[in-house]
């Protein structure tokens, strides 16, 4: 097996376990939950085929759903996030051949583009998750508060983790 494949498998397992064992139990201000496991989808190289990204996104979400006892919310949200990964990436970088073979990082995208990319991916995931979870919920403002707070929390944690990884 390729060294990169093994590192992505390890990242997958670690992020799912951290999400299920730690992050699902940390709720800030009764609103914000950090969805650290979407970092796996964010870090996948852009040149991976859409079919693989969709499959990995679905398996990632399904793994969290099974271990968290949620009824498919994460699988749906991760699959939609996987579909929107490439358009979100190319919204912040030039669409050229050099950018096709990279993995999104601060070094390859630049700090501000990478921050916008992480924030967009976090916002997409949180909005989908909370809208589907509370589809019959009356208070739309509460949905936006939970999605916004979770987006900000997820963004900050992923940015902090990536800063540590990039620095090393």
BAKOLNU-69999 format. One record per residue (C-alpha): residue number from 1; residue in one letter; x, y, z. Coordinates in steps of 0.25 Angstrom, whole numbers, plus 5000, padded with zeros to 4 digits. Example, Ala and Ser with C-alpha at 12.3 -4.5 7.8 and 13.67 -1.06 7.14 Angstrom:
BEGIN
num,residu,xx,yy,zz
1,A,5049,4982,5031
2,S,5055,4996,5029
# end
This chain:
BEGIN
num,residu,xx,yy,zz
1,X,5000,5000,5000
2,X,5004,5014,4997
3,X,5009,5022,5009
4,X,4999,5033,5006
5,X,4988,5023,5006
6,X,4992,5018,5019
7,X,4993,5032,5025
8,X,4979,5036,5020
9,X,4974,5023,5026
10,X,4980,5026,5039
11,X,4975,5041,5038
12,X,4961,5035,5036
13,X,4961,5026,5048
14,X,4967,5036,5057
15,X,4957,5047,5053
16,X,4945,5038,5054
17,X,4949,5033,5068
18,X,4952,5047,5073
19,X,4939,5052,5068
20,X,4931,5040,5074
21,X,4938,5039,5087
22,X,4941,5054,5090
23,X,4935,5065,5081
24,X,4921,5059,5081
25,X,4921,5062,5097
26,X,4927,5076,5096
27,X,4916,5086,5094
28,X,4919,5101,5095
29,X,4908,5110,5100
30,X,4898,5099,5098
31,X,4899,5102,5083
32,X,4913,5099,5077
33,X,4918,5086,5074
34,X,4931,5083,5067
35,X,4931,5074,5055
36,X,4946,5071,5054
37,X,4944,5059,5045
38,X,4941,5067,5033
39,X,4955,5071,5033
40,X,4957,5057,5026
41,X,4949,5062,5014
42,X,4956,5076,5014
43,X,4970,5070,5013
44,X,4967,5060,5002
45,X,4975,5064,4989
46,X,4967,5071,4978
47,X,4972,5061,4968
48,X,4964,5049,4974
49,X,4952,5045,4965
50,X,4938,5050,4969
51,X,4933,5036,4971
52,X,4944,5033,4981
53,X,4942,5046,4989
54,X,4927,5043,4989
55,X,4929,5029,4994
56,X,4939,5033,5005
57,X,4930,5044,5009
58,X,4918,5035,5010
59,X,4927,5025,5018
60,X,4932,5036,5027
61,X,4918,5041,5030
62,X,4913,5027,5032
63,X,4924,5023,5041
64,X,4921,5035,5050
65,X,4906,5032,5049
66,X,4907,5017,5053
67,X,4917,5021,5065
68,X,4908,5033,5070
69,X,4895,5026,5067
70,X,4890,5037,5058
71,X,4880,5033,5047
72,X,4888,5036,5035
73,X,4890,5051,5037
74,X,4905,5051,5036
75,X,4905,5042,5024
76,X,4896,5051,5016
77,X,4903,5064,5020
78,X,4917,5058,5017
79,X,4912,5053,5003
80,X,4907,5067,5000
81,X,4920,5073,5005
82,X,4928,5063,4996
83,X,4920,5068,4984
84,X,4923,5082,4987
85,X,4938,5080,4991
86,X,4944,5084,4977
87,X,4935,5096,4974
88,X,4938,5101,4988
89,X,4953,5099,4986
90,X,4953,5106,4972
91,X,4945,5117,4977
92,X,4957,5122,4985
93,X,4968,5118,4976
94,X,4971,5119,4961
95,X,4966,5108,4952
96,X,4979,5103,4946
97,X,4987,5090,4944
98,X,4997,5093,4955
99,X,4985,5093,4966
100,X,4979,5080,4961
101,X,4990,5071,4968
102,X,4990,5078,4982
103,X,4984,5075,4995
104,X,4978,5088,5001
105,X,4987,5093,5012
106,X,4991,5107,5016
107,X,5004,5105,5008
108,X,4998,5102,4995
109,X,4986,5112,4996
110,X,4991,5123,5004
111,X,4986,5127,5018
112,X,4974,5135,5014
113,X,4969,5126,5003
114,X,4971,5114,5012
115,X,4963,5120,5023
116,X,4951,5124,5014
117,X,4952,5109,5008
118,X,4951,5103,5022
119,X,4940,5113,5027
120,X,4932,5110,5014
121,X,4933,5095,5016
122,X,4929,5096,5031
123,X,4918,5105,5028
124,X,4912,5096,5017
125,X,4913,5084,5026
126,X,4907,5090,5038
127,X,4896,5097,5030
128,X,4892,5084,5024
129,X,4893,5076,5037
130,X,4884,5085,5045
131,X,4874,5088,5034
132,X,4872,5073,5032
133,X,4872,5070,5047
134,X,4862,5081,5050
135,X,4854,5081,5038
136,X,4841,5081,5045
137,X,4846,5091,5056
138,X,4839,5104,5056
139,X,4849,5114,5061
140,X,4858,5116,5049
141,X,4867,5126,5057
142,X,4871,5115,5066
143,X,4875,5107,5054
144,X,4884,5118,5049
145,X,4890,5120,5063
146,X,4893,5106,5065
147,X,4899,5105,5050
148,X,4907,5118,5051
149,X,4913,5115,5065
150,X,4916,5100,5061
151,X,4922,5106,5048
152,X,4931,5116,5055
153,X,4935,5105,5066
154,X,4939,5095,5055
155,X,4946,5106,5047
156,X,4955,5110,5058
157,X,4958,5096,5063
158,X,4962,5091,5049
159,X,4970,5104,5046
160,X,4977,5101,5059
161,X,4980,5087,5056
162,X,4985,5090,5042
163,X,4994,5101,5047
164,X,5000,5091,5056
165,X,5002,5081,5045
166,X,5007,5091,5035
167,X,5017,5097,5045
168,X,5023,5084,5047
# end
